């Protein structure tokens, strides 16, 4: 009797496309450069990106297509009545948020072309929320995990191979601070390469069926990518992800070994954490994290500086912001393309802090709505989270919070979708036991 193969689940296909589209986007530029012995250090020049063809829009096409399709797919899984309640709550919040974010344009605070940048990141967030909903109800077992694992191994090996080749071309080595070169791998920007490593690390963790040995292998590859990118947030996040399987491995030891583990392993792990942190900073060659952020131009310095500006702003500006899209990376680039300095427009400043950037766009009213809704969402996932999966929820939440204070998280394709996807898997495993 011939065994009928089960088709690959929708969530698996979506996950593979999600990872692939971000990698394919600027791959031709990277490969053409390597063929001529050229390596991208930090980021691809804007004019080079502008000359790239249709392929650079594949990620955006995927985001739009998935964003439109997931409510339909979800209606087939949970039924129209239950979906109606979800859609009513979710889209009501989104509609109100968009209205608040548009007030700045109606009163003439900012040029209307910035609205495109705002709609772009809101659509990305909508797609990310769709990944949560799909992962939360999807019955993905068995072969899906094998396919996902093999795929992740393949893409990580590809990226590591490219980075090794880039290291060879540039002549960098561990002895000469490879992270200071800010290598991008297959991506357009070294920071994106770092965020990609965080994304893969979190995905690997929540697939609990993967053996600890395979997790270690993938996480080591992710750590290498993070270090080559020189992105400190990525290095710290991936290292924390690496520590969790180590804890799981120790937890599998017999109880008779518990005293030995507590007495020897725990103190030595703390020492190892400090040593590894300093080693990563030395390899990256970018200075200490705290010192860099406290100094002039650092993120903590910027946080207090721009908070002071916000409290001195016009009342209407304070409550509704300057318009959705202001202060984002996309808004910054759009202003450059017009031939005008991005800083010319008030609040169109890159701050590397999601809280301040959101306040620039939608003010106190929009920010309150967004953060309250997000808090209730994360709290609901925690409420449903089982005891066994709490450590995963805690790690994902910690990395999420860390990114909010260091980058504009909601614009980052590989981060916001991954956070929502991993929350969805945790919710699924805790309530349905599927994934």
Protein Blocks (a to p, Z undefined) as FASTA:
>chain_A
ZZddddddfklmmmmmmmmmmmmmmmmmmmmmmmnopacehiacfklmmmpcfklmmmmm
mmmmmmmmmmmmmmmmnopklmmmmmmmmmmmmmmmmmmmmmmmmnopacfklmmmmmmm
mmmmmmmmmmmmmmmmmccehjlmmmmmmmmmmmmmmmmmmmmmmmmmnopafklopmln
opgkjafbfklmmmmmmmmmmmmmmmmmbcfklmmmmmmmmmmmmmmnopaklmmmmmmm
mmmmmmmmmmmpcfklmmmmmmmmmmmmmmmmmmmmmmmmmmnonopfklmmmmghiakl
mmmmmmmmmmmmcfklmmnonbehihpaklmmmmmmnopafklpghiacehpaklmmmmm
nommlmmmmmmmmmmmmmmmmmmpcfklmmmmmmmmmmmmmmmmmmcfklmmklmmmmmm
mmmmmmmmmmnomZZ
